[in-house]
Amino acid sequence: MIYDIIGDIHGQADKLQGLLSQLGYQHDGTSHIAPPNHMAIFVGDLIDRGQLQLETLSIVFDMLDNHQALAVMGNHEYNAIGYASTDQAGKQIYTPTPRQNEVHRAFLDAVGEGSPRHRYWLSRFFELPLWLEFDAFIVVHACYDARAIQALTPHLYNGRLSQNNFEKLPKETHHHILKLLAGLQTTLPNDIYIKDSMGHLRQDIRIRWWENDLKQPIVKLSAASNCDISDLPDDLVCPIDFYLSTTKPIIIGHYWLTGEPLPLSSQVVCTDYSAGKDGYLTAYQFDTDNPTISLNNFVQFIG
């Protein structure tokens, strides 16, 4: 079986249609249909940024409903749910930063904030599991952390969040979710900040959790591709809470990579090559009959 694992789309339905066609998927009037012995898997972040939000969602969920694809939740789908939800005290569960507010506006404008269409798509997002684990490999949006998964499992139903219980989840549960969907992060000391590509200051920094040595200085472990880390001290070391308990290949998205697609390590492959900006929508074809990670398994839609 060949799984066509497709990276972050971010509302770029034209790129998605192009990549599916390039991979041999054909539309039968209901959805795109996978070639024989293939199935698509979407790594999440279907929404935000692009101008074709609803078209993207329709393509993906038509394929899910027609059993031609699987998908996991990305941090943007999770943020959309939290943005629209309040806890038992009436407080918004997810408080977006100015940058996140700006990015999420494309989705809210497309669905109409608070509309029946908005509520419909939020309910569909709850259908997306936080990760998928097969005999041969794992798909998760940003980071596979064994302790986070162990803590989350009692709060999930078949790996999915419950729409009925979402507002009752403990705060710590959301922390574990964000580790899987937003990536392993550490917090910089109080007097140190970095600036992201939209000019916003932040103290949290993404970590390259797939590295063998997580005790290196932060400048060597940073996965903050859209941030300026040039002012970070060369010898700054921060505590990192992470535990990887599997040797299976792990396929992720999330990290806004550029250039020629390459495996991140002998175990980890990223499929996000910045399609949400001016990059190429990318797939990794995982062949269960030949599971060794290979450079030759990447497919990009150049357009």
N, C-alpha and C positions, 0 to 999 in steps of 0.2 A: 504494500500500500504506500502511495506517495501522498504526503500531506503538504499542500501548498500553503505555507504559513506567511500571511500577508501583514506587513507592517502598518504603522499608524497612518490613517487616511486623512483625518482632520477636515472632513467636508469636501475633499477633492474627488468628487464622483467621476469626473472625466478621466482622471488618472486611474481610478479603480476599474472603470470599464475597459480602458486600454490594457491594463495589466491582465485582467481576467481573459480578454481575447488573446493576448500573447501567450497565456498559459493553456489555451485550448478550451476555455469555457464558452458555451454557446447558450443563448437565451431561447427558451422554448415557449415564451408567452407568459410564463409564470415566474420563472427565475432563471438565472444563469445556471447551467447544468455542467457538472464536473466531467472531465474526460474519464474514460474507463480507468478504474483503479486509482482515482484521485479523490481528494476531498480538501476543500479550503478550510483554513483556520485563521480567524482574524485576531490579532493580538490586542485589540482595544484601541481607545482614542479614535473613535469613529467621527467625533464631533469637534466643534470649535474651530475657529480661524477661517476655514474655507467658505465659499459662497454657495456651495451645493450641499447644505446640511441634510435636507429632507431626501434628496436624491440618493445620497450616500446611505442613509438609514434604510431606505426602501430596498436598495440593492442587497445590502447585507442581510436584513431580516427576512426578505423574500427567500434568500438562499437558506437561511436557518430553518424557516418554516417548511421549506421543500426538501429538507434533509440533504442539502448539498454542501453544507458548511457547519462549522462550529465556531465559537468565539469566546473570548474571555473579556472581562471588564477592564477598561483602562481607567486611569485616574481622572480623566475628563468626564466619563460617564458617572463615576462615583461622585465627583465634585458636583455634577448637575443634580444628582439626587439629594446630596447634602445641602446644596444651595437652596433647594425648594422645600426643605423639611425643617421642622422645629422639634425640639425635645419636649419632654413632659412639662417643663417650666415655660414653654413658649419661646425659647431662645433658638435662633437659627443654628442648626447643627454644624454647618460648614460656613465659616466666616472667610470669604475670599479676600486675598490681598488686592490692591489696586490693579496689579498686573493680571491676576486671574479674572477679575471682574471684566477687564478690557477684552481678554481672550474669549470669555464665555458669551459675550454679547452677540456674536454671530449666531450661536445656537438659539438664544432667547429671541432674537429678532426673527429668525426663521420659523419658530414654532408659535410665537406669540406668548409671552410670559404669562403664566397662570391660566392659559386657555385649555380646552379639552384636548387639543392636539399635544400641548406640552405635557399634560398629565398622562396621556397615552404613551408617549415615548419614554417618560420616566418609568412607567410600569414595565415597559419592555426591557429597560436597562437592568431591572431586577432579575431578569431571566439569565443574565450573563454570569457564569461562575467566576470566582476570583482566580482560579487556576485550573488547568487540565493536566492530569497525569496519566500517561499511557505506560504500557509495559516497557517501551523503548525510549521515551522522552517525555519532557515536561514543557508546557507552555504557560507563561505567566507574563503579565505586562512589563514589570520592571525588575523584580527581585524575588528570588526563591529563598526564603528564610525558614528553616525547620521549626524554630521555636515560635515564630509568629503563626505559622500554619497550625501547630499544635494548640495554641491558645485560641485561634479562631474557630476551629472545627466544631466545638459545641454550640456555637452561635449561628451555624450555617445549616442549610438544607441542601444536600447534594452539592456542596461547595458554593451555594448561592446565598445571598442575603435575603432575608424575609421582609417583604414590604410591610407586613403587619407588625413586625417587631423592630423595624429599623430605628424608630424614634426612641426605643427603650435600651438600645445597646450601650454598655458602659463606655466611658471615654477611652479607656485603655484599648478596647476593641477597635476603635477607629484608628488608634495609633498603629496597631498591627496591620490593619487593612492598608494604610498609607505606606507601610514598609513594602508590601507586595506590589502596590500599584503606582507609587510615586518614587520608589527606590530607597535603597539604604542611604541614610543621611546622618550627618553629625552636625552639631551646633558649634559655631566658632565662638571663641571667647568674647566677652561683652564689648570690648573695644575694637573688634575686628569685623569688618563687613566686606562683602563683595557686591558688585553691581551687575545686574543682569542686562540682557541685550535691549530691554525696553527702558533702561535707566533707573530701575527700582533697586533700592538697597535691600540686601537680605543677609541673614546670618547662618541659614541652613545651607549645607553644601552636599551635593550628591557624591557618593563614593563608588569607586569601581570595585564592587564587591567580588567580582570574578578574579581579582588579583590574588596571587598565592600568599603575599605578605601584606596584611592589613595593619601592620605597625609602622609602615613607612610614613614620612611626612605627608601632610594633606595635599601639598602641591603635586605629589606624584600619584596620589589616589583619586584626585578630583575627576568626576565625570560631568562637571558643570560646563558643558560645551557652549552654552549660551550665556556664560558669565565671564567677567574679567577677574582672573585670579592673580594677576601680575603683582599685586601689592601684598599678597600673602607671604609671611616669613618662610624662608626656605626650610627651616627646621621645626615648623609648627606641627605637633602631633596631637591628635584628639582621640578620645576614647570611641571605639566602634563596637556596637552590639550586633553581632551577626553569627549565625551558625548554619553551615551547609552540611547536610547529612546524606546527600545522594551523589552518586557518580553518573547518573543519567545525563544525557545532553539536555540543555535548557535553552529554549528559544524565547526571546524577549523582544520588546520594542522600546519606545519611550525616550531614547537617548540622543535623538537629533544628530545622528552621525552624518558625515559627508565623505565624498571621495569614493574610491573603489571599495565595494563590499568585502569585508574580511571577517573571519571569526574573531571574537574577542579573546577567546582562549580555546584550549582543546575541548572544553566542555560547553562553552556558552557562545550563542550566536545572537546578534541583534539584527532586527529587520527594519529598524527605523532609520531611513536615510533622508529625513527632512522633507517628505512629500508635502507636509503642511505649509511649507514655505516655497522655496524654489528648487527643492531636491526631487529625487526620483522615488516613486512608490516601488517598494522592494519586497520580494518574496524569497523565502528559503524553502527549498523542496526537500523535505525530510523523507527519506526512503527507508521504511522499516525493514526491508530486506538487505539494506546496506547502510547501517546507522552511523557510520563514522562521519564526523563533521568534515565537510569538504568545501573548499573555496568554489568549486565548480557547481555547487547546488544553488547559488544565488541567481535570481532573475530580476531584472529591473525594467520598468517601463520608461523608456527614454522619451517617447512621444514624438 
